[in-house]
Amino acid sequence: MTGISRRAASKFVFPNEAPQVVSEDGRAKTWIVRGGNFAICVSEVEEGAVLSRGDNPEEYMVILPPQSASITIATDCEAIDAEPDSLTIVPPGSSRITARSPGKIVRIFSKAATDIIALAANADVYADGAPELAPVDLWPEPNDGYRLRHYPLAQHLNPNGDRIQPRCFRSTNMMVNLFGSFFTRRETNSLSPHWHDDFEQASLCFDGRWVHHIRYNWGADLKDWIPDDHSEIETPSIIIIPAWAIHTSRDIGEDGPESSLYDIFCPPRMDFASKPGFVLNEVDYPLPVIDSEQRTKTGGTLLSWQKAN
Ligand SMILES: [Fe+2]
């Protein structure tokens, strides 16, 4: 039995909404959706567009999905070229992203980026400060210090491998699981309903049609009950699944077309991080000392989900 979710899921289909930020030169449109501890910024950019941060307090992640923009990411100390189908972790401080081709750019910030958090389309959902969530205690600094860390993703995908191929990375303040794209649809007899005790899960989908099944527990007050949700959501879209809500996601429709799913967690999940070999950049970031009561908890069938066929 789980607890009671303090809020319903936030669902956001990008083409249906006006962007939260349009750059002065009009070359970058950015949609912002937040969870309790993080914000996801999806930008649609033209060549030459610039996305800069003056003094970002913590690391942030930059995801370039397949068929997205090519970019250059620069800090005060270094610069790298990043191509589609890659992840880059940007160190704290100032940074500048310049688009070398048009397309999408995803950036994920922790709530320490208060200016971005304040702009989120669903800011009112978190007016209570989300006290049910584990705090974003920073995990230890990288072994060789903060710097740009760039991870092309194709090398972590086996085209002949399992249908579900998790590709998990973490930083000092968050974790992403960038599943390899799916070309067959999930079987309806091998779903993985589960919940998270004290953190949220964002699921960002760029391709396909998805159903994020969600069940909320009942409390004593009938007026606060939230109905089950089995509705279909188009892409590109984001759902922020609250703590305690039982959930499982499946792509729907005919086999063949691509569907994609990226999961986002903030702070990093200790259950994934402490599983040797699961976090693909684990050599870059030391684990925190694990106290007897892990702060980021999970429930349900979580540790067996990734092998579900
Ligand atoms: Fe989950």
Residues whose N, C-alpha, C, O or C-beta is under 5 A from the ligand:
A	BS01	LIG	Q201
